[in-house]
Amino acid sequence: MNLHIVALFRFKENHLMEAVELFQNLVRETRKEEGCLQYDLIEDNEIKGTFFLIELWESKEHHNRHNGQDHLLNFRRDASKILAATTEVYKGFKIY
């Protein structure tokens, strides 16, 4: 069963270019992973510094493997220094 994820990030406004660079590497490398069906970065058009990752994984197991990948661990380490708030993550399975 496919796993859908939406992750919400809020970055400090003076670090937006740095955040985009971090995301670009994360998205590029994640899209190469087995089981990654969608991995898109969306910037909120009303709230500056707010980004969404829209993810679709072939299975929960594929996503679990993703959590141990160096590019994700590096992103988390580097992004934590410039986040304005705690990241919110929502996971679920399509019901209709």
N, C-alpha and C positions, 0 to 999 in steps of 0.2 A: 504494500500500500504506500502511495506517495506521501511524503511528509512536506507540508507547507509551513514556511516560517516567514515572519515579518519581524525585523529587528529595527528598532528606533534609536537613533543616535542624536545627541545634541552636543555640538562642539562650541567652544569659545570662539566668538566672532573674529578675534585677531589671529586665529589659527585655521581659517577655512581652507586656504590653499594647501596647507600641510595635510589637512584631513582628506582633501580630494586626492592628493598624491598617495596617501596611505591606502585609500579605498581602491584606486586604480590598480595598484599591485595586487591587493587582495582579490578583487574581482577577476583580474586576468588569470591569476594562478588557480583560483577556485574553479573557474569554468573548465579547466583541464582535468579536474578530478572525476574519477569514475563515479557514476551515480548522480552527478550534478546535472539537473535538467534545466534549471533556470537560476540565475544569480545576477540580479539587476540592482543598480544603485539609483535611487530616486532622491532628488533634492526637493524639499518642501518649497512651494512657490510663495508662501506667506510668512513662514517663520525662518528667519535667517539662521543658518548654522544647524538646521534640522535635516537629517537624512534618513532614508529608509533603505534597508536591504530587503529585497523580495526574493525569497529562495524557494526552490522546488527541488526536492531530492527524491530519487527513485525509492529509497527506503530509509527508515530510521537508522539502520546499520551504516548506510553510506554517510549519513550526517554525523554519526558517532565517529567514524574514521576522519571526517573533515575536522572535527574538534581537536585532533592531535597533530594536524599538519603545521609545519614550521611557518608557512606564510600567515596562517590564522593566529598562531601564538605570537608572532612578531607584531602583527597588526594590533592585537590586544595590548601588548606591552607598550607600544608607541602611542596608540590612541588614548590610553588611560591618562597620559600626561596632559592632554589637551581637551578632554571631555568636559563639558559644562554640567553634565548630569549623568546619573547612572543609566546605562543602556537598558532598554526594555525589549524583551524577546517574547514573541507569541508563536506557539507551535500548535499545529493541528492537522487533522486528516479531513479531506473533503467529504462532506456528507450528502451533498446534492449537486 
